[in-house]
Amino acid sequence: MSKWGLVEWLSSLDQIGGLRLSGVILSCIATNLSMITIATEFWVKQFVRGSFVYRGLWNKCHLGKCSRLTNAPLYILGSIIFMMISAVTAYGSAISGTLSLTPLPSLRRLKWPNVTIVSCFISGFTGGMGLFNYMRSATTEPNTFLAWSLAPGWLSVFMVSLAGACHFVAKRWEEEMLADTFPACTTLHTLEEDLARTPTSYGYLKRRKDVPEPDPVV
């Protein structure tokens, strides 16, 4: 797509498309922020022998030298699982949100807007759980304080939740627009079909059919 083609496509988006595009952008930002949090080692800092030891999900650093965490406690393993799920679903919401912008009927039938909404809220929930679990458990250790790597993580949770809200509102607007465009159709039934809807009426109708018609009087 050329530069002018992209500008023309952006200018052609309605309010629903603009909301979905905003959700996709927020999901992309949230994915990058989540990866920054996962990759850095400055989740907490512990004061040990006159200097701080920084620790994250994978490494610990002291005086500029980093080493792998060995025998990591269970709360770190739990936070790793939650954060990885959060990052993957945030990235998935960006992809499915982009697909929800496409006008192809075959993609519409796959319910991409629903997939995007669910992915955003799963990402926000698991990200929040991973961060809270780490913070609650790590700060119980002596001389341990929170560090800056948590800030991008919480910002990612906010961004992806906001993206889910954008996609949810866009879906509701689209449903209301379709309901106004295509009013509900009234189905007409015969008297026999209406009587057959309840067991009592159905039994009465069946008995009526079983009784032979009287011969006409000559």
C-alpha positions as CSV (number, residue, x, y, z in Angstrom):
1,M,0.0,0.0,0.0
2,S,1.4,3.4,-1.0
3,K,1.6,6.3,1.3
4,W,-1.3,8.1,-0.3
5,G,-3.3,4.8,-0.3
6,L,-2.8,4.5,3.4
7,V,-3.9,8.1,4.0
8,E,-7.0,7.5,1.8
9,W,-7.8,4.4,3.8
10,L,-7.4,6.1,7.1
11,S,-9.6,9.0,6.0
12,S,-12.3,6.6,4.9
13,L,-12.7,5.0,8.3
14,D,-15.9,5.7,10.2
15,Q,-16.2,6.0,14.0
16,I,-16.4,2.2,14.4
17,G,-13.3,1.7,12.3
18,G,-11.5,4.5,14.1
19,L,-12.2,2.9,17.5
20,R,-10.9,-0.5,16.3
21,L,-7.8,1.1,14.8
22,S,-7.2,2.9,18.2
23,G,-7.6,-0.5,19.9
24,V,-5.0,-2.0,17.6
25,I,-2.5,0.8,18.2
26,L,-3.1,0.4,22.0
27,S,-2.5,-3.3,21.8
28,C,0.8,-2.8,19.9
29,I,2.0,-0.3,22.6
30,A,0.9,-2.7,25.4
31,T,2.8,-5.6,23.8
32,N,6.0,-3.5,23.6
33,L,5.6,-2.3,27.2
34,S,5.0,-5.8,28.4
35,M,8.1,-7.1,26.7
36,I,10.2,-4.3,28.3
37,T,9.0,-5.4,31.7
38,I,9.6,-9.1,31.0
39,A,13.1,-8.5,29.6
40,T,14.5,-6.1,32.3
41,E,15.9,-7.0,35.7
42,F,14.7,-4.0,37.7
43,W,11.5,-5.4,39.2
44,V,12.8,-5.1,42.8
45,K,15.9,-3.9,44.6
46,Q,17.3,-5.4,47.8
47,F,19.8,-3.6,50.0
48,V,22.6,-6.0,50.7
49,R,25.9,-5.0,52.4
50,G,25.8,-1.3,51.4
51,S,24.6,-1.7,47.8
52,F,21.4,-2.7,46.0
53,V,20.9,-6.1,44.3
54,Y,18.3,-5.8,41.4
55,R,16.2,-8.7,40.5
56,G,13.7,-9.5,37.7
57,L,12.1,-12.6,36.3
58,W,15.3,-14.1,34.9
59,N,18.4,-12.4,36.3
60,K,19.8,-10.6,39.3
61,C,22.3,-7.8,39.0
62,H,24.8,-6.5,41.6
63,L,27.3,-3.7,40.9
64,G,26.8,-4.0,37.1
65,K,27.2,-7.8,36.9
66,C,24.2,-9.9,36.2
67,S,23.7,-13.7,36.7
68,R,20.9,-16.1,36.1
69,L,18.5,-16.7,39.0
70,T,19.0,-20.2,40.3
71,N,16.4,-22.0,42.4
72,A,13.9,-19.3,41.8
73,P,10.9,-19.3,44.2
74,L,7.5,-20.4,43.1
75,Y,6.1,-16.9,43.0
76,I,8.6,-15.9,40.3
77,L,7.7,-18.9,38.2
78,G,4.0,-18.0,38.5
79,S,4.7,-14.5,37.5
80,I,6.7,-15.7,34.4
81,I,3.7,-17.8,33.3
82,F,1.2,-14.9,33.8
83,M,3.4,-12.4,32.1
84,M,4.1,-14.6,29.1
85,I,0.4,-15.3,28.6
86,S,-0.3,-11.6,28.9
87,A,2.3,-10.7,26.2
88,V,1.2,-13.4,23.8
89,T,-2.5,-12.5,24.1
90,A,-1.7,-8.8,23.7
91,Y,0.1,-9.5,20.5
92,G,-2.7,-11.7,19.4
93,S,-5.2,-9.0,20.1
94,A,-3.3,-6.7,17.8
95,I,-3.4,-9.3,15.0
96,S,-7.1,-10.1,15.4
97,G,-8.0,-6.4,15.8
98,T,-6.3,-5.8,12.4
99,L,-8.3,-8.6,10.9
100,S,-11.5,-7.2,12.3
101,L,-10.8,-4.0,10.2
102,T,-10.9,-6.1,6.9
103,P,-14.1,-6.1,4.9
104,L,-13.8,-9.7,3.8
105,P,-17.0,-11.7,4.6
106,S,-15.0,-14.9,5.3
107,L,-13.0,-13.1,8.0
108,R,-16.2,-11.6,9.5
109,R,-17.6,-15.0,10.0
110,L,-14.7,-16.0,12.3
111,K,-15.9,-13.3,14.8
112,W,-12.6,-11.5,14.9
113,P,-14.0,-8.6,17.1
114,N,-15.0,-11.2,19.8
115,V,-11.6,-12.8,19.7
116,T,-10.0,-9.4,20.0
117,I,-12.1,-8.4,23.0
118,V,-11.5,-11.7,24.8
119,S,-7.7,-11.5,24.1
120,C,-7.4,-7.9,25.4
121,F,-9.1,-8.7,28.7
122,I,-7.2,-12.0,29.2
123,S,-4.0,-10.0,28.6
124,G,-4.9,-7.3,31.1
125,F,-6.0,-9.8,33.8
126,T,-3.0,-12.1,33.5
127,G,-0.6,-9.2,33.3
128,G,-2.1,-7.7,36.5
129,M,-2.0,-11.0,38.3
130,G,1.7,-11.6,37.3
131,L,2.7,-8.1,38.5
132,F,0.7,-8.2,41.7
133,N,1.9,-11.7,42.6
134,Y,5.6,-10.6,42.2
135,M,5.1,-7.4,44.1
136,R,3.2,-8.9,47.0
137,S,5.7,-11.8,47.5
138,A,9.0,-10.0,46.9
139,T,8.3,-7.1,49.2
140,T,7.9,-9.5,52.2
141,E,11.6,-10.1,52.0
142,P,13.7,-7.8,54.2
143,N,15.2,-4.5,52.8
144,T,13.4,-5.1,49.5
145,F,11.8,-2.2,47.5
146,L,10.0,-1.9,44.2
147,A,12.0,-0.7,41.1
148,W,11.1,0.9,37.7
149,S,10.5,-2.2,35.6
150,L,7.1,-2.6,37.1
151,A,5.9,0.7,35.7
152,P,5.8,-0.4,32.0
153,G,4.1,-3.5,33.1
154,W,1.2,-1.7,34.8
155,L,1.0,0.7,31.9
156,S,0.7,-2.3,29.6
157,V,-2.2,-3.6,31.6
158,F,-4.0,-0.3,31.4
159,M,-3.3,0.1,27.6
160,V,-4.5,-3.4,26.7
161,S,-7.6,-3.1,28.9
162,L,-8.4,0.3,27.2
163,A,-7.9,-1.5,23.8
164,G,-10.5,-4.1,24.9
165,A,-12.9,-1.3,25.9
166,C,-12.4,0.3,22.4
167,H,-13.2,-2.9,20.6
168,F,-16.2,-3.7,22.9
169,V,-17.7,-0.2,22.2
170,A,-17.1,-0.6,18.5
171,K,-18.8,-4.0,18.5
172,R,-21.8,-2.6,20.3
173,W,-22.1,0.3,17.9
174,E,-21.9,-2.1,15.0
175,E,-24.6,-4.3,16.4
176,E,-26.9,-1.3,17.0
177,M,-26.3,-0.1,13.4
178,L,-27.1,-3.5,11.9
179,A,-30.2,-3.7,14.1
180,D,-31.4,-0.3,12.7
181,T,-30.6,-1.3,9.1
182,F,-32.2,-4.7,9.2
183,P,-35.2,-4.7,11.5
184,A,-36.4,-8.0,13.0
185,C,-38.5,-10.0,10.6
186,T,-41.9,-11.3,11.8
187,T,-42.5,-15.0,11.1
188,L,-46.0,-15.9,10.1
189,H,-47.5,-19.2,11.2
190,T,-50.7,-21.0,10.3
191,L,-53.2,-21.7,13.0
192,E,-52.2,-25.4,12.9
193,E,-48.6,-24.5,13.5
194,D,-49.5,-22.3,16.4
195,L,-51.7,-25.0,18.0
196,A,-48.9,-27.5,17.6
197,R,-46.6,-25.4,19.8
198,T,-48.1,-26.6,23.1
199,P,-48.7,-30.2,24.1
200,T,-52.4,-29.6,25.0
201,S,-53.2,-27.8,21.8
202,Y,-51.2,-30.4,19.9
203,G,-53.3,-33.3,21.5
204,Y,-56.5,-31.5,20.7
205,L,-55.4,-30.9,17.1
206,K,-54.5,-34.6,16.8
207,R,-57.8,-35.8,18.1
208,R,-59.6,-33.5,15.6
209,K,-57.7,-35.1,12.8
210,D,-58.4,-38.6,14.0
211,V,-62.2,-38.0,14.1
212,P,-63.8,-38.9,10.7
213,E,-65.9,-36.3,9.1
214,P,-69.7,-37.1,9.3
215,D,-71.5,-38.0,6.0
216,P,-73.6,-35.3,4.6
217,V,-77.3,-35.7,5.1
218,V,-79.1,-36.4,1.9
